[in-house]
Amino acid sequence: MTQTPSTDILTRLESTIASRRASPPESSYVAQLHARGLPVIARKLGEEAVEAAIAALAHDREDLVGEAADVLFHLLVLLDARQIALADVLAELERREGMSGLDEKAARTE
């Protein structure tokens, strides 16, 4: 898969998250999240997603951009905690490319 500049930052962030996972919790937010466990990481992703939705409804572009970045960051932390590579998620998106969202959803429920 060829990476574009937009996915390069996600790949670098994924690598940074992986390297900080084993850091002392007092020196790394990622390590703090990992030390607190998967339920806390998942809850934090949910909180950030809600904040992004609220920013979208408030029509606050700058806030939504920041919250969207928080969602992506916390999603990468969650994927790291479950040992799922970003490349796997990107491959799934690529597999779905060109497929109707309605068709894709129907295929998941069969």
N, CA, C and O of each residue as an XYZ file, in Angstrom:
440
protein
N       0.847     -1.172      0.000
C       0.000      0.000      0.000
C       0.896      1.240      0.000
O       1.789      1.354      0.840
N       0.671      2.153     -0.918
C       1.429      3.380     -1.000
C       0.880      4.382      0.004
O      -0.327      4.609      0.085
N       1.788      4.973      0.764
C       1.340      5.937      1.759
C       1.370      7.341      1.181
O       2.247      7.700      0.395
N       0.397      8.111      1.591
C       0.348      9.517      1.229
C       0.813     10.310      2.434
O       0.886      9.769      3.537
N       1.132     11.596      2.244
C       1.547     12.398      3.396
C       0.535     12.346      4.546
O       0.923     12.427      5.711
N      -0.745     12.214      4.233
C      -1.756     12.191      5.285
C      -1.681     10.919      6.119
O      -2.014     10.948      7.303
N      -1.255      9.805      5.535
C      -1.126      8.586      6.336
C       0.255      8.478      6.969
O       0.425      7.739      7.939
N       1.233      9.187      6.452
C       2.568      9.158      7.042
C       2.529      9.580      8.507
O       3.170      8.943      9.343
N       1.801     10.627      8.832
C       1.754     11.092     10.218
C       1.105     10.043     11.108
O       1.523      9.863     12.252
N       0.105      9.357     10.608
C      -0.528      8.310     11.413
C       0.438      7.153     11.655
O       0.461      6.579     12.744
N       1.221      6.815     10.660
C       2.218      5.754     10.807
C       3.290      6.160     11.811
O       3.691      5.357     12.653
N       3.752      7.404     11.723
C       4.743      7.894     12.698
C       4.155      7.911     14.101
O       4.826      7.537     15.063
N       2.896      8.345     14.222
C       2.243      8.384     15.527
C       2.084      6.974     16.085
O       2.290      6.749     17.278
N       1.718      6.026     15.228
C       1.594      4.632     15.664
C       2.928      4.147     16.236
O       2.955      3.480     17.270
N       4.016      4.476     15.575
C       5.347      4.077     16.030
C       5.703      4.740     17.363
O       6.261      4.097     18.252
N       5.381      6.015     17.492
C       5.647      6.733     18.738
C       4.863      6.124     19.888
O       5.399      5.930     20.979
N       3.593      5.822     19.644
C       2.746      5.210     20.675
C       3.345      3.876     21.108
O       3.425      3.594     22.303
N       3.765      3.056     20.150
C       4.363      1.753     20.476
C       5.629      1.913     21.306
O       5.871      1.142     22.235
N       6.431      2.907     20.972
C       7.688      3.101     21.708
C       7.453      3.640     23.115
O       8.260      3.403     24.014
N       6.372      4.351     23.307
C       6.102      4.935     24.634
C       5.301      4.008     25.549
O       5.180      4.267     26.747
N       4.765      2.951     24.996
C       3.948      2.012     25.769
C       4.683      1.526     27.019
O       4.082      1.436     28.090
N       5.960      1.215     26.897
C       6.730      0.647     28.001
C       7.453      1.701     28.841
O       8.206      1.355     29.751
N       7.232      2.971     28.547
C       7.866      4.037     29.322
C       7.290      4.066     30.731
O       6.205      3.539     30.978
N       8.021      4.685     31.651
C       7.446      4.849     32.984
C       6.185      5.724     32.891
O       6.204      6.752     32.214
N       5.094      5.333     33.560
C       3.844      6.097     33.457
C       3.979      7.574     33.830
O       3.234      8.411     33.321
N       4.921      7.897     34.710
C       5.084      9.305     35.096
C       5.714     10.144     33.995
O       5.738     11.372     34.080
N       6.228      9.477     32.955
C       6.880     10.232     31.877
C       6.128     10.187     30.556
O       6.550     10.820     29.588
N       5.009      9.442     30.497
C       4.330      9.286     29.223
C       2.828      9.106     29.425
O       2.390      8.254     30.198
N       2.053      9.918     28.720
C       0.588      9.779     28.750
C       0.168      8.429     28.187
O      -0.744      7.794     28.716
N       0.826      7.982     27.115
C       0.515      6.680     26.531
C       0.764      5.583     27.563
O      -0.069      4.691     27.727
N       1.885      5.636     28.251
C       2.192      4.639     29.281
C       1.168      4.694     30.413
O       0.779      3.656     30.949
N       0.730      5.897     30.779
C      -0.305      6.025     31.813
C      -1.586      5.323     31.384
O      -2.187      4.576     32.156
N      -1.999      5.571     30.141
C      -3.206      4.919     29.642
C      -3.049      3.397     29.654
O      -3.945      2.687     30.111
N      -1.932      2.900     29.164
C      -1.703      1.451     29.136
C      -1.685      0.870     30.547
O      -2.214     -0.218     30.777
N      -1.084      1.585     31.487
C      -1.025      1.094     32.867
C      -2.424      0.996     33.478
O      -2.677      0.145     34.331
N      -3.316      1.857     33.044
C      -4.686      1.861     33.580
C      -5.571      0.813     32.915
O      -6.628      0.469     33.445
N      -5.154      0.309     31.772
C      -5.840     -0.816     31.162
C      -6.769     -0.478     30.015
O      -7.112      0.679     29.770
N      -7.163     -1.534     29.322
C      -7.999     -1.426     28.130
C      -9.333     -0.722     28.393
O      -9.738      0.101     27.572
N     -10.037     -1.004     29.495
C     -11.309     -0.296     29.717
C     -11.146      1.224     29.784
O     -12.000      1.962     29.291
N     -10.070      1.686     30.382
C      -9.830      3.135     30.470
C      -9.501      3.703     29.093
O      -9.972      4.783     28.735
N      -8.697      2.982     28.329
C      -8.356      3.438     26.973
C      -9.620      3.517     26.121
O      -9.837      4.500     25.413
N     -10.447      2.486     26.193
C     -11.690      2.474     25.410
C     -12.617      3.600     25.844
O     -13.228      4.257     25.001
N     -12.727      3.829     27.135
C     -13.582      4.906     27.641
C     -13.071      6.268     27.167
O     -13.858      7.140     26.798
N     -11.754      6.442     27.181
C     -11.168      7.715     26.738
C     -11.463      7.947     25.253
O     -11.767      9.071     24.854
N     -11.378      6.894     24.433
C     -11.725      7.026     23.011
C     -13.185      7.448     22.880
O     -13.509      8.327     22.081
N     -14.053      6.834     23.649
C     -15.470      7.197     23.619
C     -15.703      8.641     24.001
O     -16.489      9.339     23.360
N     -15.021      9.097     25.050
C     -15.152     10.499     25.479
C     -14.723     11.445     24.370
O     -15.388     12.446     24.102
N     -13.610     11.123     23.731
C     -13.112     11.989     22.662
C     -14.070     11.991     21.468
O     -14.260     13.025     20.828
N     -14.669     10.844     21.169
C     -15.633     10.776     20.064
C     -16.861     11.634     20.368
O     -17.373     12.324     19.487
N     -17.330     11.590     21.611
C     -18.472     12.426     22.007
C     -18.102     13.904     21.890
O     -18.893     14.708     21.398
N     -16.906     14.257     22.340
C     -16.466     15.651     22.236
C     -16.388     16.094     20.772
O     -16.714     17.238     20.455
N     -15.962     15.204     19.888
C     -15.918     15.533     18.458
C     -17.326     15.752     17.919
O     -17.556     16.679     17.142
N     -18.262     14.912     18.324
C     -19.650     15.059     17.870
C     -20.235     16.374     18.360
O     -20.937     17.057     17.613
N     -19.956     16.731     19.593
C     -20.457     17.991     20.155
C     -19.870     19.177     19.392
O     -20.583     20.131     19.081
N     -18.575     19.119     19.092
C     -17.938     20.201     18.332
C     -18.550     20.322     16.942
O     -18.732     21.426     16.430
N     -18.866     19.180     16.335
C     -19.487     19.204     15.003
C     -20.857     19.865     15.068
O     -21.203     20.679     14.212
N     -21.628     19.515     16.080
C     -22.966     20.091     16.220
C     -22.920     21.572     16.577
O     -23.845     22.322     16.265
N     -21.843     21.984     17.228
C     -21.679     23.394     17.588
C     -21.139     24.220     16.418
O     -20.980     25.435     16.530
N     -20.859     23.550     15.297
C     -20.317     24.216     14.102
C     -19.021     24.956     14.412
O     -18.754     26.024     13.860
N     -18.215     24.370     15.308
C     -16.932     24.962     15.684
C     -15.820     24.199     14.971
O     -15.344     23.172     15.456
N     -15.418     24.712     13.824
C     -14.443     24.023     12.974
C     -13.137     23.759     13.703
O     -12.635     22.635     13.682
N     -12.584     24.772     14.344
C     -11.295     24.634     15.024
C     -11.375     23.592     16.144
O     -10.466     22.778     16.307
N     -12.449     23.625     16.901
C     -12.627     22.662     17.979
C     -12.794     21.253     17.412
O     -12.243     20.296     17.955
N     -13.551     21.124     16.325
C     -13.744     19.817     15.717
C     -12.429     19.248     15.187
O     -12.172     18.052     15.331
N     -11.611     20.077     14.587
C     -10.310     19.611     14.101
C      -9.481     19.059     15.268
O      -8.890     17.985     15.161
N      -9.444     19.789     16.366
C      -8.697     19.329     17.541
C      -9.259     18.052     18.127
O      -8.509     17.143     18.482
N     -10.576     17.978     18.232
C     -11.208     16.778     18.783
C     -11.031     15.578     17.858
O     -10.853     14.453     18.325
N     -11.079     15.816     16.544
C     -10.848     14.724     15.595
C      -9.428     14.179     15.747
O      -9.212     12.969     15.676
N      -8.465     15.073     15.954
C      -7.084     14.629     16.194
C      -7.017     13.789     17.471
O      -6.319     12.775     17.509
N      -7.738     14.204     18.513
C      -7.779     13.436     19.759
C      -8.383     12.052     19.537
O      -7.905     11.061     20.089
N      -9.448     11.992     18.718
C     -10.081     10.696     18.416
C      -9.077      9.780     17.712
O      -8.929      8.618     18.091
N      -8.394     10.290     16.702
C      -7.423      9.470     15.970
C      -6.297      9.003     16.887
O      -5.888      7.844     16.831
N      -5.800      9.894     17.721
C      -4.731      9.535     18.655
C      -5.181      8.412     19.590
O      -4.492      7.403     19.740
N      -6.342      8.599     20.212
C      -6.812      7.598     21.172
C      -7.207      6.287     20.485
O      -7.096      5.218     21.087
N      -7.665      6.358     19.239
C      -7.929      5.135     18.477
C      -6.625      4.371     18.260
O      -6.593      3.148     18.404
N      -5.560      5.075     17.919
C      -4.269      4.416     17.729
C      -3.754      3.800     19.033
O      -3.146      2.729     19.015
N      -3.994      4.469     20.158
C      -3.606      3.900     21.454
C      -4.396      2.619     21.708
O      -3.836      1.624     22.168
N      -5.687      2.641     21.412
C      -6.534      1.457     21.599
C      -6.090      0.319     20.683
O      -5.986     -0.826     21.123
N      -5.829      0.624     19.423
C      -5.351     -0.404     18.495
C      -4.038     -1.003     18.991
O      -3.843     -2.217     18.922
N      -3.149     -0.165     19.485
C      -1.871     -0.630     20.028
C      -2.106     -1.560     21.216
O      -1.443     -2.589     21.346
N      -3.039     -1.198     22.071
C      -3.337     -2.025     23.249
C      -3.861     -3.397     22.844
O      -3.630     -4.383     23.544
N      -4.555     -3.463     21.731
C      -5.096     -4.734     21.235
C      -4.180     -5.390     20.203
O      -4.535     -6.406     19.605
N      -3.003     -4.805     20.001
C      -2.001     -5.314     19.062
C      -2.555     -5.442     17.642
O      -2.351     -6.443     16.957
N      -3.260     -4.395     17.233
C      -3.792     -4.303     15.868
C      -3.040     -3.181     15.165
O      -3.011     -2.046     15.641
N      -2.440     -3.504     14.045
C      -1.658     -2.522     13.299
C      -2.577     -1.590     12.514
O      -3.626     -2.000     12.018
N      -2.166     -0.349     12.413
C      -2.879      0.616     11.588
C      -2.999      0.091     10.163
O      -4.015      0.314      9.504
N      -1.978     -0.602      9.683
C      -2.007     -1.157      8.325
C      -3.193     -2.099      8.136
O      -3.753     -2.175      7.042
N      -3.581     -2.815      9.184
C      -4.739     -3.705      9.091
C      -6.031     -2.910      8.894
O      -6.901     -3.308      8.119
N      -6.148     -1.796      9.593
C      -7.333     -0.945      9.465
C      -7.354     -0.296      8.082
O      -8.399     -0.234      7.434
N      -6.204      0.181      7.641
C      -6.124      0.791      6.310
C      -6.429     -0.225      5.223
O      -7.068      0.114      4.227
N      -5.986     -1.466      5.395
C      -6.291     -2.517      4.421
C      -7.794     -2.791      4.377
O      -8.350     -3.040      3.308
N      -8.441     -2.746      5.522
C      -9.892     -2.948      5.550
C     -10.605     -1.803      4.841
O     -11.569     -2.030      4.111
N     -10.140     -0.582      5.050
C     -10.730      0.558      4.334
C     -10.517      0.415      2.834
O     -11.407      0.704      2.035
N      -9.327     -0.035      2.468
C      -9.029     -0.221      1.047
C      -9.931     -1.313      0.453
O     -10.400     -1.188     -0.678
N     -10.167     -2.375      1.218
C     -11.040     -3.447      0.759
C     -12.451     -2.922      0.502
O     -13.125     -3.355     -0.432
N     -12.884     -1.991      1.338
C     -14.237     -1.445      1.219
C     -14.357     -0.338      0.171
O     -15.465      0.052     -0.199
N     -13.229      0.163     -0.301
C     -13.252      1.283     -1.240
C     -14.086      0.939     -2.464
O     -13.943     -0.139     -3.041
N     -14.945      1.848     -2.848
C     -15.783      1.673     -4.013
C     -17.041      0.873     -3.748
O     -17.879      0.713     -4.635
N     -17.179      0.369     -2.532
C     -18.366     -0.396     -2.177
C     -19.379      0.548     -1.530
O     -19.016      1.402     -0.722
N     -20.618      0.390     -1.885
C     -21.670      1.183     -1.263
C     -21.673      0.922      0.241
O     -21.568     -0.225      0.674
N     -21.791      1.969      1.021
C     -21.882      1.813      2.472
C     -23.051      0.946      2.879
O     -22.965      0.180      3.839
N     -24.155      1.069      2.142
C     -25.325      0.238      2.438
C     -25.040     -1.227      2.131
O     -25.433     -2.111      2.893
N     -24.354     -1.490      1.009
C     -23.995     -2.870      0.660
C     -23.015     -3.455      1.674
O     -23.141     -4.611      2.079
N     -22.035     -2.643      2.079
C     -21.045     -3.116      3.042
C     -21.704     -3.454      4.362
O     -21.396     -4.484      4.962
N     -22.599     -2.609      4.822
C     -23.303     -2.848      6.084
C     -24.170     -4.105      5.993
O     -24.217     -4.895      6.935
N     -24.851     -4.289      4.870
C     -25.697     -5.468      4.676
C     -24.841     -6.740      4.685
O     -25.271     -7.769      5.205
N     -23.648     -6.675      4.119
C     -22.766     -7.838      4.079
C     -22.285     -8.228      5.477
O     -22.034     -9.406      5.734
N     -22.153     -7.257      6.381
C     -21.720     -7.556      7.744
C     -22.819     -8.245      8.544
O     -22.514     -8.991      9.474
N     -24.075     -8.020      8.213
C     -25.180     -8.576      8.999
C     -25.610     -9.945      8.506
O     -26.453    -10.587      9.134
N     -25.050    -10.407      7.395
C     -25.430    -11.713      6.844
C     -24.745    -12.830      7.590
O     -24.944    -14.001      7.267
